[in-house]
Amino acid sequence: MVKIKNTHENEYKWHKLDNTANIFPVISNKNYSSVYRVSVRLKQDIVPEILQEALNMTLPWFDSFQVRLRHGLFWYYFETNKKQPIIGMEQGTPCAFFPPSTNNQFLFKVYYFKKRISLEVFHAITDGTGSMNFLKELTCNYLKLANKEDFADSMPMTHSVDMTSNNEDSYIKNFRKQNRAGYSTQQAYQMKGEKLPLYTIGIIHGYVNINSLIELCRQKSVSVTQYLTTVMIWCIYKEFLNEQPNKHPINISIPVNLRPFYDSTTTMNFFSVIAVGLQITRSDYTFEEMLEIVKRQFKEQITKENFSRKIAFNVAYGKNLFIRFIPLPIKNIFVKIGYLRSAKANSISLSNLGKIEVPEPFKKYIEHFEVLLSAADSEPTKCGLCTFGDKLVINFTSRLGNTYLQRAFFRKLSADGLVVVIESNGAYNENL
């Protein structure tokens, strides 16, 4: 048999970081990792050898994951990584900073623990939607290999996600010269308290029936995210401000997937952020009053026009000739200062990846999916959520030693008639 040599197989391709990704190599360190986790819990124990094989099958379909980070004189850039990523048993702190050298220079890691597969991703390569697509494909490939008797050879090799995806910079593609909308730098209220021991993160999972929650939200004429955002503001108002006025507003930072607004299938970052909140000026707010305020802010901010103005603001910065030719070490200083100012404008981040779908044959093997965000000194508590089947999973990660917010949050859901089941990683010894 004659083997035809591919003349391009030894070439290394490179491409720029997307417009949002440029900030993450600058701000990331052991204190703020810029790493988040998406996980899936199966109904069967993980076989490491099969998981490694499934990862080998999955990676070639996702160019944005098959890279290593480089830097030049003026900018960071990605270069094709032809090595093989290695899976590992889960240990240590979730969402912790990891040197790329620990995984053959890849900017993601795949872990397993009992029935759970976890994908931890450095935010520079993609956002939550891109990572969840990777995890879904990895999971389906694993299940096909681990349950060959249920997936006959005659079964079509379908993908769990749209494989027409690409690594275009959708920020650049959808950039239009127009009025720009920047980000608030007004300092928001910051939750404080004694910190957990070094390298310890408190994790609390809350499980809620999504159909019951949707019915509750329908009665209140709001979306699930609007309701949960209001619950977050309400609990900070009650537990931390003690219902007293404060000069700093309670602001909830909410990432929004932009792909549906611009018909994009990029596997790189393509999201924006809205800030929803309230300046507390009175001691007699009602939950229903806050709900109407939040509902109005969502309506005002979640529009294509608003997101286009934010894209214009971000991209114009990168296109500025003066900025483009500032040496990278100097540029990093200004980027970090800008980030620290904007981070103080958030009280907490709440990220909802929405309903997770997989092809029908795989559903019976899966319990649920999870999202964990990395906490930092600037935002010591964060919240990620997603839905699979009839189960909504709400995940709090925190560096704070107290659970005032989490306890109040789940008790509010319970008071509104929802049944909540709670799990913890053991960092707290408190009855919620």
C-alpha positions as CSV (number, residue, x, y, z in Angstrom):
1,M,0.0,0.0,0.0
2,V,1.4,3.4,-1.0
3,K,1.1,6.1,1.6
4,I,0.6,9.6,0.2
5,K,2.4,12.1,2.4
6,N,0.5,15.2,3.4
7,T,2.9,18.1,2.7
8,H,1.1,20.2,5.2
9,E,1.1,17.7,8.1
10,N,4.2,19.3,9.7
11,E,3.0,22.8,9.3
12,Y,2.0,24.9,12.3
13,K,-1.0,27.2,11.8
14,W,-1.5,30.2,14.0
15,H,-4.3,32.6,14.6
16,K,-5.1,35.6,16.8
17,L,-7.0,35.4,20.0
18,D,-10.6,36.6,19.6
19,N,-11.4,40.1,20.8
20,T,-12.5,39.0,24.3
21,A,-9.8,36.4,24.8
22,N,-7.0,38.9,24.8
23,I,-7.7,39.9,28.4
24,F,-7.4,36.4,30.0
25,P,-3.7,35.7,29.6
26,V,-3.0,39.1,31.2
27,I,-5.2,38.8,34.3
28,S,-4.7,35.1,35.0
29,N,-2.6,33.8,37.9
30,K,-2.9,31.5,40.9
31,N,-5.3,34.0,42.6
32,Y,-7.6,34.4,39.6
33,S,-7.4,31.5,37.2
34,S,-9.8,32.4,34.4
35,V,-10.6,28.7,34.4
36,Y,-14.1,27.4,34.6
37,R,-15.5,23.8,34.6
38,V,-18.4,22.1,32.8
39,S,-19.1,18.5,34.0
40,V,-21.4,15.7,33.2
41,R,-22.5,13.0,35.7
42,L,-23.3,9.6,34.1
43,K,-25.1,6.6,35.5
44,Q,-22.0,4.4,35.2
45,D,-18.4,4.6,36.5
46,I,-15.9,6.1,34.1
47,V,-13.3,3.9,32.5
48,P,-10.2,6.0,32.1
49,E,-8.8,4.2,29.0
50,I,-12.1,4.6,27.2
51,L,-12.3,8.3,28.2
52,Q,-8.8,8.9,26.7
53,E,-9.8,7.2,23.5
54,A,-13.0,9.3,23.3
55,L,-10.9,12.5,23.9
56,N,-8.6,11.5,21.0
57,M,-11.7,11.1,18.8
58,T,-13.2,14.4,19.8
59,L,-10.3,16.9,19.7
60,P,-9.8,16.9,15.9
61,W,-13.3,18.3,15.4
62,F,-12.5,21.4,17.6
63,D,-9.7,23.5,16.1
64,S,-10.1,26.1,18.9
65,F,-9.1,23.5,21.5
66,Q,-6.2,22.1,19.6
67,V,-3.9,25.1,20.3
68,R,-1.2,26.3,22.6
69,L,-0.6,29.9,23.6
70,R,2.3,32.0,22.3
71,H,3.2,35.7,22.5
72,G,4.9,38.1,20.2
73,L,6.1,41.6,20.6
74,F,2.6,43.1,20.5
75,W,0.0,40.4,21.0
76,Y,-0.7,36.9,22.2
77,Y,-1.6,34.3,19.6
78,F,-2.6,30.7,19.2
79,E,-0.5,28.0,17.5
80,T,-1.6,24.5,16.5
81,N,-0.7,22.0,19.1
82,K,0.0,18.6,17.6
83,K,0.6,16.8,20.9
84,Q,-1.9,14.7,22.7
85,P,-3.9,15.9,25.7
86,I,-3.9,13.6,28.7
87,I,-6.8,12.9,31.0
88,G,-6.4,12.7,34.7
89,M,-8.2,11.7,37.9
90,E,-9.9,14.6,39.5
91,Q,-8.0,15.9,42.5
92,G,-7.2,19.3,44.1
93,T,-9.2,22.5,43.8
94,P,-11.8,22.8,41.0
95,C,-11.2,25.7,38.5
96,A,-7.7,26.2,39.8
97,F,-4.9,27.8,37.7
98,F,-2.9,25.2,35.8
99,P,0.3,25.7,33.9
100,P,-0.2,24.5,30.3
101,S,3.0,22.4,30.7
102,T,1.0,20.0,32.9
103,N,-1.0,19.0,29.8
104,N,1.3,19.1,26.8
105,Q,0.7,22.9,26.5
106,F,-3.1,22.5,26.0
107,L,-5.3,25.1,27.6
108,F,-7.9,22.7,28.9
109,K,-7.9,19.5,31.0
110,V,-10.3,16.5,31.1
111,Y,-10.8,14.9,34.5
112,Y,-12.8,11.9,35.8
113,F,-14.1,11.0,39.2
114,K,-16.4,8.0,39.7
115,K,-19.3,8.8,37.4
116,R,-18.3,12.3,36.6
117,I,-16.4,13.7,33.5
118,S,-15.1,17.3,34.0
119,L,-13.8,19.6,31.4
120,E,-11.8,22.6,32.8
121,V,-11.1,25.3,30.3
122,F,-8.9,28.4,30.2
123,H,-11.3,31.2,29.1
124,A,-9.0,32.4,26.4
125,I,-9.9,29.5,24.0
126,T,-13.7,29.6,24.3
127,D,-16.8,30.5,26.4
128,G,-19.3,28.3,28.3
129,T,-21.3,27.5,25.2
130,G,-18.2,26.4,23.2
131,S,-17.0,24.3,26.1
132,M,-20.4,22.6,26.7
133,N,-20.4,21.7,23.0
134,F,-17.0,20.0,23.4
135,L,-18.1,18.2,26.5
136,K,-21.3,16.9,24.9
137,E,-19.4,15.5,21.9
138,L,-16.8,14.0,24.3
139,T,-19.5,12.4,26.4
140,C,-21.4,10.9,23.4
141,N,-18.1,9.5,22.0
142,Y,-17.4,8.0,25.4
143,L,-20.8,6.4,25.7
144,K,-20.6,4.9,22.2
145,L,-17.2,3.3,23.1
146,A,-18.3,2.2,26.6
147,N,-21.6,0.7,25.4
148,K,-20.8,-0.8,22.1
149,E,-23.6,-3.3,22.5
150,D,-26.2,-0.5,22.5
151,F,-24.6,1.3,19.6
152,A,-24.4,-1.1,16.7
153,D,-21.9,-0.5,13.9
154,S,-24.8,0.2,11.6
155,M,-25.8,3.2,13.7
156,P,-24.9,6.5,11.8
157,M,-21.9,8.3,13.3
158,T,-23.9,11.5,14.1
159,H,-22.4,14.3,16.2
160,S,-24.0,15.7,19.3
161,V,-23.4,19.3,18.2
162,D,-23.3,21.3,15.0
163,M,-20.0,20.3,13.4
164,T,-20.0,23.2,10.9
165,S,-18.6,25.2,13.8
166,N,-15.4,27.1,13.2
167,N,-12.8,29.3,14.9
168,E,-13.7,32.6,13.4
169,D,-13.6,35.8,15.5
170,S,-17.3,36.6,15.4
171,Y,-16.6,39.9,17.2
172,I,-14.6,41.1,14.2
173,K,-17.0,39.7,11.7
174,N,-20.0,41.5,13.3
175,F,-18.2,44.8,14.0
176,R,-19.9,47.9,12.7
177,K,-18.8,51.5,13.1
178,Q,-21.5,53.0,15.3
179,N,-22.2,54.5,18.7
180,R,-20.3,52.4,21.3
181,A,-21.5,51.2,24.7
182,G,-18.8,50.7,27.3
183,Y,-19.0,49.0,30.6
184,S,-19.7,50.5,34.0
185,T,-16.8,51.1,36.3
186,Q,-19.0,52.3,39.2
187,Q,-18.1,50.2,42.2
188,A,-20.8,47.7,43.2
189,Y,-21.5,46.4,46.7
190,Q,-18.9,43.7,47.5
191,M,-19.8,40.7,49.8
192,K,-17.2,40.3,52.5
193,G,-16.4,37.8,55.2
194,E,-13.7,35.5,56.5
195,K,-12.1,33.5,53.7
196,L,-11.8,29.8,53.5
197,P,-8.3,28.3,53.9
198,L,-5.8,28.9,51.1
199,Y,-6.6,26.9,47.9
200,T,-10.0,25.9,49.3
201,I,-13.2,26.6,47.4
202,G,-16.6,26.0,48.8
203,I,-19.0,24.3,46.4
204,I,-22.7,23.9,46.8
205,H,-25.0,22.3,44.3
206,G,-28.7,22.8,44.4
207,Y,-31.1,20.7,42.4
208,V,-34.6,22.0,41.3
209,N,-37.3,20.6,39.1
210,I,-37.2,22.9,36.1
211,N,-40.9,22.3,35.2
212,S,-41.9,23.5,38.7
213,L,-39.7,26.5,38.3
214,I,-41.0,27.4,34.9
215,E,-44.5,27.2,36.2
216,L,-43.6,29.6,39.0
217,C,-42.0,32.0,36.6
218,R,-45.0,31.8,34.3
219,Q,-47.2,32.9,37.1
220,K,-44.9,35.9,37.8
221,S,-44.6,36.7,34.0
222,V,-40.8,36.5,34.0
223,S,-38.1,34.2,32.6
224,V,-36.1,31.7,34.7
225,T,-33.0,33.8,34.6
226,Q,-34.9,37.0,35.5
227,Y,-36.4,35.3,38.5
228,L,-33.1,33.8,39.8
229,T,-31.3,37.1,39.3
230,T,-33.9,38.8,41.4
231,V,-33.6,36.1,44.1
232,M,-29.8,36.8,44.1
233,I,-30.3,40.6,44.5
234,W,-33.0,40.0,47.2
235,C,-30.8,37.7,49.2
236,I,-27.8,40.1,49.2
237,Y,-30.2,42.9,50.2
238,K,-31.5,40.9,53.1
239,E,-28.4,39.0,54.3
240,F,-25.6,41.4,53.7
241,L,-27.2,44.9,53.7
242,N,-29.7,44.0,56.3
243,E,-32.3,45.9,54.2
244,Q,-30.4,49.1,54.7
245,P,-29.5,51.7,52.0
246,N,-26.0,51.6,50.6
247,K,-24.0,53.9,48.4
248,H,-22.9,51.0,46.3
249,P,-25.4,49.2,44.1
250,I,-26.0,45.5,44.0
251,N,-25.0,44.5,40.5
252,I,-25.3,41.0,39.0
253,S,-23.1,40.3,36.0
254,I,-24.8,38.0,33.5
255,P,-22.9,36.6,30.5
256,V,-25.1,36.3,27.3
257,N,-24.4,33.9,24.4
258,L,-24.3,36.1,21.3
259,R,-24.4,33.3,18.7
260,P,-28.2,33.3,18.3
261,F,-28.3,37.0,17.7
262,Y,-25.7,36.9,14.9
263,D,-26.2,33.4,13.4
264,S,-22.7,32.4,14.5
265,T,-21.3,28.9,15.0
266,T,-17.9,29.9,16.2
267,T,-16.2,27.6,18.8
268,M,-14.2,30.6,20.1
269,N,-15.5,33.1,22.6
270,F,-18.7,35.0,21.5
271,F,-20.5,36.4,24.4
272,S,-21.3,39.7,26.0
273,V,-22.2,40.7,29.6
274,I,-25.2,42.6,30.9
275,A,-25.2,44.2,34.4
276,V,-28.5,44.0,36.2
277,G,-28.9,45.5,39.6
278,L,-30.3,48.0,42.0
279,Q,-29.1,51.0,44.0
280,I,-30.6,50.3,47.5
281,T,-32.0,53.6,48.7
282,R,-34.8,52.3,51.0
283,S,-35.5,49.7,53.6
284,D,-38.9,48.6,52.3
285,Y,-38.4,47.0,49.0
286,T,-40.6,44.0,48.2
287,F,-39.5,41.0,46.1
288,E,-42.2,41.8,43.5
289,E,-40.9,45.4,43.1
290,M,-37.4,44.1,42.6
291,L,-38.7,41.6,40.1
292,E,-40.3,44.3,37.9
293,I,-37.0,46.3,38.0
294,V,-35.0,43.3,36.9
295,K,-37.5,42.4,34.2
296,R,-37.3,46.0,32.8
297,Q,-33.5,46.0,32.8
298,F,-33.4,42.6,30.9
299,K,-35.7,44.0,28.3
300,E,-33.6,47.1,27.9
301,Q,-30.3,45.3,27.7
302,I,-30.9,42.0,25.8
303,T,-31.2,43.5,22.4
304,K,-29.1,43.1,19.3
305,E,-28.6,46.8,19.1
306,N,-27.1,47.0,22.6
307,F,-24.8,44.0,21.9
308,S,-23.7,45.6,18.6
309,R,-22.7,48.7,20.5
310,K,-20.7,46.7,23.0
311,I,-19.0,44.8,20.1
312,A,-18.1,48.2,18.6
313,F,-16.6,49.4,21.9
314,N,-14.5,46.2,22.3
315,V,-13.3,45.9,18.7
316,A,-12.5,49.6,18.3
317,Y,-10.0,49.2,21.1
318,G,-8.2,46.5,19.3
319,K,-8.2,48.3,16.0
320,N,-6.7,51.5,17.4
321,L,-3.3,51.8,15.7
322,F,-1.6,53.4,18.7
323,I,-2.7,50.5,21.0
324,R,-1.9,47.8,18.5
325,F,1.8,48.9,18.4
326,I,2.3,49.3,22.1
327,P,4.7,46.5,23.3
328,L,2.9,43.6,25.0
329,P,4.4,44.1,28.5
330,I,3.2,47.7,28.6
331,K,-0.1,46.8,27.1
332,N,-0.6,44.2,29.8
333,I,-0.3,46.8,32.5
334,F,-3.2,48.9,31.1
335,V,-5.3,45.8,30.3
336,K,-5.0,44.7,33.9
337,I,-5.9,48.1,35.3
338,G,-8.9,48.2,33.1
339,Y,-10.0,44.8,34.2
340,L,-9.6,45.5,37.9
341,R,-11.8,48.6,37.5
342,S,-14.6,46.8,35.7
343,A,-14.4,43.8,38.1
344,K,-15.3,46.0,41.0
345,A,-18.5,46.9,39.2
346,N,-19.9,43.4,39.9
347,S,-21.3,42.0,43.2
348,I,-21.5,38.5,41.8
349,S,-21.6,36.7,38.4
350,L,-24.6,34.5,37.4
351,S,-24.1,32.4,34.3
352,N,-26.9,30.3,32.9
353,L,-26.0,28.0,30.0
354,G,-29.6,27.1,29.6
355,K,-31.0,23.7,28.5
356,I,-28.4,21.2,27.5
357,E,-29.5,18.8,24.7
358,V,-28.0,15.6,23.5
359,P,-29.2,13.1,20.9
360,E,-32.0,10.8,22.2
361,P,-30.0,7.5,22.4
362,F,-27.5,9.0,24.9
363,K,-30.0,10.6,27.4
364,K,-30.6,7.4,29.4
365,Y,-27.0,7.3,30.4
366,I,-26.8,10.8,31.8
367,E,-27.9,12.1,35.2
368,H,-27.2,15.8,34.6
369,F,-24.7,18.5,33.7
370,E,-23.0,21.1,35.9
371,V,-21.2,24.5,35.6
372,L,-18.6,25.8,38.0
373,L,-17.1,29.3,37.8
374,S,-13.8,30.3,39.4
375,A,-14.1,32.6,42.4
376,A,-11.6,35.3,43.0
377,D,-10.9,38.1,45.6
378,S,-12.7,40.6,43.3
379,E,-15.7,38.2,43.1
380,P,-15.4,35.8,46.0
381,T,-18.7,34.1,45.1
382,K,-20.1,33.1,41.7
383,C,-23.0,31.1,40.5
384,G,-23.4,28.9,37.4
385,L,-26.5,26.9,36.3
386,C,-27.7,24.7,33.5
387,T,-30.6,22.4,32.8
388,F,-30.8,18.8,31.6
389,G,-34.0,16.9,31.3
390,D,-36.3,18.0,34.2
391,K,-33.4,19.0,36.5
392,L,-31.9,22.5,36.9
393,V,-28.5,22.4,38.7
394,I,-27.5,25.6,40.5
395,N,-23.8,25.7,41.4
396,F,-22.3,28.1,43.9
397,T,-18.5,28.5,44.1
398,S,-17.1,30.7,46.9
399,R,-14.0,31.6,48.8
400,L,-16.0,33.0,51.7
401,G,-16.2,31.0,54.9
402,N,-19.9,31.9,55.4
403,T,-22.9,30.6,53.4
404,Y,-25.2,33.4,54.1
405,L,-26.0,34.0,50.4
406,Q,-26.4,30.3,49.4
407,R,-28.5,29.6,52.4
408,A,-30.8,32.5,51.8
409,F,-31.0,31.8,48.1
410,F,-32.2,28.2,48.5
411,R,-34.5,29.1,51.3
412,K,-36.2,31.7,49.1
413,L,-36.7,29.1,46.4
414,S,-38.2,26.8,49.0
415,A,-40.4,29.5,50.4
416,D,-41.7,30.1,46.9
417,G,-42.9,26.5,46.7
418,L,-39.9,24.7,45.1
419,V,-38.4,21.5,46.3
420,V,-34.6,21.9,46.6
421,V,-32.0,19.2,47.1
422,I,-28.5,20.3,48.2
423,E,-25.1,18.8,48.0
424,S,-21.7,20.3,49.2
425,N,-18.1,19.4,48.6
426,G,-17.6,19.4,52.4
427,A,-15.9,22.8,52.7
428,Y,-18.7,24.0,54.9
429,N,-20.0,22.3,58.1
430,E,-23.3,24.1,58.1
431,N,-26.9,23.1,57.9
432,L,-28.4,25.1,55.0
